[in-house]
Amino acid sequence: MKVQIVFDSAYGNTERIAKAIGDAVGGEVEVINVKESAGKTIPADVLLVGSPTYGGKPTPAIQDFMNGLAGDSLKGIDVAAFDTRLSTRLVKVFGYAADKIAADLKAKGGEPVLPPGGFLVKGRKGPLKEGELERAAAWAKEISAA
Ligand SMILES: Cc1cc2nc3c(=O)[nH]c(=O)nc-3n(C[C@H](O)[C@H](O)[C@H](O)COP(=O)(O)O)c2cc1C
């Protein structure tokens, strides 16, 4: 199973989640910062995309990455999305990055293997809440099981 994990991260929290997912998911894994994704080909089997939540959406770099994928380029590829987010009630109103990424992945022909994963930070710069790296690893293991 070839797995590619594309993430964006300003303060390192989403990067830590992406790496925890990469360590847990199994198979041949490539974890790529979206800023270094230009020219990389999409993997044969699984594509996971993760972003910090900004105003209820993915970051501009992740939006650009998604917009850059051709119409049905993810046909036959298992896909899932994850984000990092605050736990305050206020942000719920805006929604979360992973839901939007998941919808985009599906629109490009991807086959969703898991519901979007949301992982909590304590503040804008983090750190991650206790147990979130473990929760990310458990989320990733469900992909290998699926
Ligand atoms: C400009 C900006 C907008 C944000 N908007 C939201 C938001 O709408 N909802 C939310 O839960 N968190 C929001 N956050 C908090 C981010 O989710 C948090 O900074 C991120 O999870 C940290 O990830 P990183 O360390 O990988 O950059 C926002 C942060 C910034 C800087």
The ligand as an ORCA input file, in Angstrom:
! r2SCAN-3c Opt
* xyz 0 1
  C      -5.688     33.020     10.749
  C      -6.154     31.886     11.627
  C      -7.482     31.495     11.576
  C      -7.925     30.429     12.374
  N      -9.233     30.042     12.286
  C      -9.651     28.955     13.002
  C     -10.978     28.468     12.862
  O     -11.817     28.980     12.126
  N     -11.341     27.381     13.595
  C     -10.462     26.721     14.425
  O     -10.853     25.738     15.047
  N      -9.186     27.176     14.577
  C      -8.777     28.259     13.895
  N      -7.466     28.704     14.008
  C      -6.543     27.952     14.867
  C      -5.770     26.954     14.010
  O      -6.568     25.833     13.782
  C      -4.448     26.582     14.692
  O      -3.591     27.708     14.553
  C      -3.830     25.372     14.018
  O      -4.531     24.214     14.377
  C      -2.388     25.198     14.361
  O      -1.872     24.280     13.444
  P      -0.345     24.374     12.971
  O       0.492     24.345     14.215
  O      -0.119     23.157     12.148
  O      -0.169     25.626     12.195
  C      -7.022     29.759     13.245
  C      -5.673     30.171     13.276
  C      -5.233     31.216     12.490
  C      -3.784     31.608     12.554
*
